[in-house]
Amino acid sequence: MPVDVDLKVVGGVLIARLSGSIEGSGSRPEMDGILHQWSQFRRLGALPAQAEGRTTAPDAGNGAKTRALGLAIDLSALTFLSSFGIGRLLVIKQAVEGGGGGFATAAATPEVLRILNALGIVKVMNHYPSMGEAMAAVRQQAAGVRHASA
C-alpha cells in the first residue's frame, strides 16, 4: 500500500498524517507534496484550498492569515519507512527548520520506531510519543526555544 498524506492546520502547525508505507522512490510525489504544502502554508498562512476561499482557515475562522509555526508529522498509521522515506523526512526537516519553522515527528508505530531507533535518528527527527508533545515542541522551536525530544 503506497503512502497517503492527510494535511490539516491546528494552532499554526501544519500536521501531515502519513498512512500506508514508504518503500521507495515511488512515494516521492507524496513526500515532496508535504514540502510544497509547507511552503504554501508559510507563504499564504493557510493551505492553498483555504487561501482560495474554499474553506476557512481553522485557526482564524475569519479568513485572517495564520502564522505558520512549523510542521508535525504523524507516523501513527505508517506501517513501513524505507531509507528513501527517512531521507525525504530529513530533507523536509532541513527545509522547515531552515525557514525558521519547528519540525517534529510523532507517534510512530512500533515497526517504524524500531527502524528509527536502529539508525539512531530518533533525536535527529525530533520524535515524540504523542502528537500533543510534538506540536508543543514545534511551537517552542518556532519561538526559538529548543525542546529535548523523548
Helices and strands as residue ranges (DSSP letters): E 4-10, E 13-22, G 25-27, H 28-44, H 48-51, E 70-81, H 83-98, E 102-106, H 110-118, E 127-128, H 131-142
